[in-house]
Amino acid sequence: MSARILIADDDPIQRRLLESLCHRFNYAVETAESGDAALARLTAAGAPAVSLVILDLVMPGLDGMGVLARLKHTGDRRPVIVQASQGSIEMAAAAVRAGAFDFVVKPAGPERLHVAIKNALSHARLLEELRFLERVQSGILSFADLSGESAEMARALGQGERAAKSAIPVLLEGEPGTGKESFARAIHGASPRRGRAFVAVNCGAYFAGGARTDSFEESLSAKFAAAQGGTLFLDRICALPLDAQDILLRLLVAGIVHAPGARRPVKADVRLICAASHDLVALVKHGLFREDLFYRINVFPVTLPPLRARRDDIGPLAQRLCARFAAEEGKTVRGICAEAQALLCAYDWPGNVRQLENAVFRAVVLASGAELTVADFPQIAARVEGYDLRVPPAPAMAAKYAAPLREYVRVEVRDPQSLALLDEHGNPRPLDQLEAEAIKFTLGHYRGQMSAAARKLGIGRSTLYRKLKQYGLLEREGAAPPVLAPEQPLAARM
């Protein structure tokens, strides 16, 4: 889903101009004819979220400076770009000091406006991601911090908000990588226990290293004691062996914890949240999960949808991840272009949010431009139907090296206006073929105008004609030899 921009201007012509430009930049757009109307839209309940405001400074009634003051008073952090005429540059500078992110001079040029919008949205995403990470570290994550534009995720968020109001045990179900730990932290952050500890235990990782059951009992008791008064999150509970399930069930039934160093056990005051990536009902039927333990933890089940079922959330989530990774890696990547966002939304993401994080991180690290494009996601593009991909064969290798190596496939994203440097066998193409393609493309681009094509190619018209005959382009296209009359001055042609 693209960002939504609100344009506030009392001039209808200026509103239509800005609206047309923002639509051309692939943003959703709304307009307001006054400062009061803009504030009413920004505070409207149930309306789509506005990502950025383009604000005229001079308006009847509540002007742009008044709107900025109201937004600052309410703590509204969304970025604002102000418009100023040539005579009000000082006022625009004052608006920036009052909280505006940037200003553009009327009438705003397309390139200047586009850069201002991209920079403002990138800065806003980065600040929001930093605040998100701070809330995660402080244990006060809320459901508003989770991406939930889709109906499926909104339904799960509503269930989580209801569960957070009590100490009822919660079972989070969903595929691996759907963000169950973040959801558990949001339940804790929205509950009365948000000021206490949140302790996470990865049950699958504990026994993957060959740990003994008796050590698990001691470790689990310590985790219960550490979470006293707070929340204990048991991730991948479906990976617990049966004897470890017995230990967990005994602790839950007894309702007491043995804190390390304590003289006597104390009554447990712990909010329990469990997460499973496999169907626990099926595991119970096959005797792989205790039925009595299942009924004790399955009091309030919440199913988190996979990323492919909430495609409206992919774009905003990917933009947030891009802002975070660009800041961490010191890259000047402002965001993800509209075509790349469409690609990400078309992919099914079997690894869910975790796979999306890895894909965006790789793209940011290897990016060379100011925006991530389709070419920065070659592995994803190779799996989505409708993208022009070429997969040349792997280069031949010596037999002594071929055996231990896995199959290597080179994926290249093809742009319809790009020039292929390799042939179908992966070898460099001859220079005459490259030159012939470049000449043919240039002539087509300038609709057969020999003078314009020769000038842009940096050669004379006679040289261009000779090369057309040399490469057989005249005969192939069925074109007659052009008349190479000398150029006339402009005055003679008028």
N, C-alpha and C positions, 0 to 999 in steps of 0.2 A: 504494500500500500504506500503510495507516494505521500510526501508531506503536504499538509494543508496550509495555505497562506490566506490571511485576511488582509484585504486592501481597504484602508480607510481614507477616503478623499471626497471632498464635496464637489469636485469638478467631474461631471459624468464622462467627458471625453478622456480625461486623464485616467479615470477608473477603467474604462474600456481598453485603453492602450496597455495599462499594466496587466489587466486580466488576460489580454491576448498574449502578451509576452510570457507570463507565468504558465499559461496553458502550453505554450510552445516548449517551455522547459520541463514539461511533464509533471507539473504540480497541480494538485486540486486547489481551486480558488473560490473564495467568497468575497463579497464586497460590502462595505458599509459607507453610507453617505455622510456620516458625522461621527464625532468622537463619542457621543452618548450611545449611538447605535453600535459602535465597535465594542464598547465596554459591555453592552447588553449581550452581544454575541459571545464574547469571551467568558462570560459568567453564566451562560445558558446551560441549564441542567439537561443531560442526555444528548447534547449535540456532539458531533464529531470533534475531536481535539484539534485545536489550531496549533501548528508548529511554529509559525512566524507571523509577524505583523509588519506590513508596510504602511507607514503612517505619515499623512500630510501634516505639516506643522501649523499651517494657517488654515483654519476652518471656523465658520461661525459657531457660536455656542461654545462647547467644550473643545478647545484646540488641542494640537498635538502635545504641547507641554503639559496640559492638564491631564491628558490620558496617561502620559508617562508617570506623572505624580501619583495617579490612582493605582497604577500597576505596581509601583514601588511600595506604596502603602499596604497593598494586599499581599505582598511577597510573591507576585507573579514573576517567574524567572524566564519566560519565553522571550526569545530575541526580538528586537524591534529595529527595523530599518526606517529612518525618517527621510522624507523628501524635502528638499529645499530649493528655492529659486536662487538665481545668481546673487540677488541682493540680500539674502538671509543666511549667508554662510556662517556668520557669527552665531545666529540663532541655532543653526544645525550643530555647531560645536558645543553650544550650551546644552543641547538635547543629548549629545553623546555623554557629556559630563553628568547628565541627569539619569543616565541608564540605558540610552539607546546603544545598540551595537555598532551601527554604521549609518552613514547618510549618503544619499545620491542626489545629484543636481538635476532638476527638471529641465527638459524632458530626459528621462533616464535612457541611456543607450543600452541595447540588449546585452552586450558583453559585460559592461560595468554592472548592470543589475544582476546578471547571472552569477558573476563572481561574488557579489555581496551576499546573495542568497545562499550560495554554497558555503561560504565562510561562516555565515551566521548559524546555519543548521549544523555544520560540523562542530563549531564551538559549543553549541547547546547540547549536542549529543555527548561530547566529551565531558562536559560538566555533569550531566545527568549520570553518566557511567561512573564517574568518580564518586558522586554522592551515593550511587548504588553500592559500590564496593565499600565505602565507609559504613553504610548501614549493615552490610553483611558482616563486617569485622566487629561492629559494636553489638550485633545480635538484635537489632531493631528493624530488620527487614519487614516490609509490609506487602500486602497483596497489590497495592498500587505500583510497586516496583517490578512486578512480573508482567511480561508482555501478554496481553489477553484481549486482542481486538476481535478474535474469532468467537463464534457462538459456543463452540465446544470448550474452549479454554475459559470463557466467561462463566459457563456453567460450573466448571471445576472450581474456579475462584470463589463463586458464591457458596459452594459447599464448604470450602475451606474457611471462609469467614464465619459461617455458622458454627463450625467445629471449634474455632478458636475461642469462642465465648465460654466454653466449659472445659473441664479436664478429661473429657471423654477420650478413650484410646482411638487413634486414627490409623487406618491401614491405607497407604498410598500404593495404588497398582498402576502399572504402565510399563511400556517397553523400556529397555535400557537407554539412558541418555535423554529422557524426557524432562529432567529437572526436578526429580523428586526431593532431593535434599534442599534445593532452594525453596520449594513449596513447603517443606517441613519448617524451614527457618521463618517463612512468612506466617505460618500458623503460630509459631512461638512468638514472633514479633507483634502479632495482633492479639495475643492473649494476655491475661493479667500477670503471667510469669515472664514477660519480656525483659524485665530487669535482672533476671536470674540466669543461670548457666544454660547453654545449649550444648549438649554433648552428643557427638555423632560416632557411631560404631559401624564399621564395614564388616559385616559378618562373613561375607564371602572371602575377603582378603585375609581374615584371621586364620582360617583353616587352610588356605591355599599354601601357606608356608609350612605345613605339617605340625601345627601347634597341638598340644595334648588337651584333652577335655578338662582335666583338673586345673590346668592353667587358665582355661577359658572361664571356669567358675570363679576363680579369684579375680580375673580381669573384669568380668561382668559385674561382680559385686563392687569393685572399685569405681566402675563407670556409673553405677546406680548412686553410689555415695557422692560422686562428683556432680551429678545432676540433681542432687537434693534441692527441692524447691523450684527446679526448672524443668527442662524437657530433655528426655533421652530419645535419640533417633537411632533406630536399628535398621540400617540399610541392608538390602539383599538378605533378608531374613529367610528367604526360600533356600539359601545355600547352607543353612545350618544342618549338620548331621543330626540324626535322631537322638543320640545321647546328649548333645548340646541343647537340643530342644527340651529335653527333660530338665536340664539345669535351669533354663529360662522359665519354664513353667513353674518350677518350685519357687523361684524367687518372686514370681508374680502372685502366686497363691499365698505365700507366707506374708508378703507385704512388708518385709523388713530388710534392711541393708546392714552389712557389716563394714563400716568404714575402717580403712587402714589406721591402726594405732588407737582406735576407740576401745574403751573398756567393755562396752556392751552394745548390742545391736539397737538400732533405732527404727522407728516406723518410716517406711518409704513415703516420700511426698514427691513423686516424679510423674510428669506427664509423658506418656509413652506414645511415640509415633513410629510405626513400622513401615517398611517399603519392600515391595516384592516386584521383581521383573518377570516372574513366571506365574501361571495360573495356580494359585494355592488350592483351589477346589480339586483340580486334576491331580495335584501332588497328594492330597489327602486320599483320593480314590485309589491311587497306586501305592499307598502305604509309605510315602516318602515324607509326609508331614503329619504331625500329630493333630488329630481332629480336635481334641480338647484345647490345645494351644491355639488352633485356628479360630475357634469360637471366642477365645478370650481377647485376641488382638483384632478380630474383624468386627468391631462394634460400630464404627463409622467408616465405611469404605469410600474412598475417593479415587476415581480413575482419571489419570492424566492422559489426554489425547496425544497421539504421536504427532510429529511436526507436519507430516503430510496431510493430516486432518485439520490443521489450523494454518493454512497457507497465508492468510491475511497477516499472520504474526511474523512471517519469515523476513519480510523486508525491514520493518522496524528493528527486529532483533539483530539482523545482520549489520545494519547501520550502527547500532550501539556497540557491537563487537568490533567493528572496524575502527570506531573512535577510540576504544580502549586499547586495542593492539597497536594502533598508530602512535598513541602517546607512550606506550611501554617501550616500543622499539625505536622511538625517535624518528618516525617517518612522517613526511608531509602529505599524507593521504587524507583528502577531505571527505571522502565517502565513496559510495558505490553508484555507478551510473544506472539509468533506468533500464537499459538493455540487460545489464548484468543482474539487476534485481529480478527482472522477469525470468531469467534463466534459473536463478536460485529458487524462485517460487514454483517453477515447473518441475523441479527435481523432487523425488519422493523421500530422500533423506532416511535411509534405513537405520542410520546411527543417531537420528534425531538431533537434539540441540548440541550434543557433544561433537557430532560429526560436522555440524555447521560451524562450530567454534574452530575446529581444526582447519576447515577449508578457508575460512576468512583469515585466520592467522597466517597460513601459508601464503595467501594472496597478498596480504599486507607486507610481509617480510620480503617477498620477491618483486613487489610492485616498483615500477620505474616512473609512473605518471602520478598526476594529482588525484586521479580517480581510479577506482577498480573497474575494469571492463570485463567483457566476456572472455577475452584472451587471458585474463588472470585466473580463470577457473577452468583450465583445460580438462581436468579429470571429471568435473561435473558436466561440462558441455559434451564430452564424449558419451555420456549416458542419457542425454536428453534428446529425444527425437525432434528433428527440424533444424538442427544446427549443422552447418556445412563443415564437416570434419574430414581430414585425410589422415589415414593411419598407415604410413609407409612401413615396409617390412624392416625388421631389426637388421643392423649391419652384420655381414658375415664375420664370424670369429674363428680363430684357430680351434681345432678339435680339442686340444688339451685344456682350453679355457671354457669350452661350451658346456661340458657336463655339469660343473657345480653351480652354474648361473641359472637363475630363473629366466623365463621368457621376458624379453624387454620389448615394449611397444612404445613407439614415439607418437604422441598425439599433437597435431597441429591444428589450431583454430584458423579457418580460412575466411578472410575478408574479401568480399566480391571485388574490391578495388585494389587488392594487394597483388604483387607480382611474385609468383612462385619461383624461388631460387633453386629448388631441387626438382628432379624429374621423378617419375613414378618408382624408380629403383633407389631413390635416396641419394643420387649423385648430382653434383652441380650442373646446371644447364649451360650450354655454350652461350658466349656473349652475343652472337648474332641473333639467337632466338630471343634473348632478353631485350635486345635493341628493337627487334621487329615488333614485339608485343608492346613496348613502350611507345613506339611511333603510332601503331594502330590505335592504342588507347587515346593518345593525345589528339589524333585526328577526329576520332569519334566524340571526344569531349568538346572540341571546338567546332563540331558539325561540319567537318570537311574544309574549314577555312585554312588554306595552306600558309598564309602569312602569319596568322596567329599561332598555328601549331609550330612553325619553324622558329618563331621568336621565343616561344616558351621552352622549346627544346634547346635553344642556344645555337642553332645552325642556320645556314642560309636556305632560301627557298629552293635554289637549284640543287643544293646538297640533299634536301629533304626529298625532292622528286627523284634524284638518282637512287637514294636508298629505297624508295617505294618500288622502283623498277628492280633493284637488286634482290629484294626480298619477295618479289612477286605479289605485292599487295595490290597493285593496280589491276592486274589480271584477275586476281582472286576475288576482288570486290566488284569487278566489272566496271571500273570507273575509267572515264576518258582522261587523257593527260590534261592537267590543269593549265590554264593560260597564265604564264608568269609575267604579266605586265608590270612595269615599274610602279611602285607606290606613288600616288599623287598626293600633294599636300592637301590638308583639310579644306582650305579655301577653294581649291579647284574642284573638289567633289561636291560642294554646296551650291 
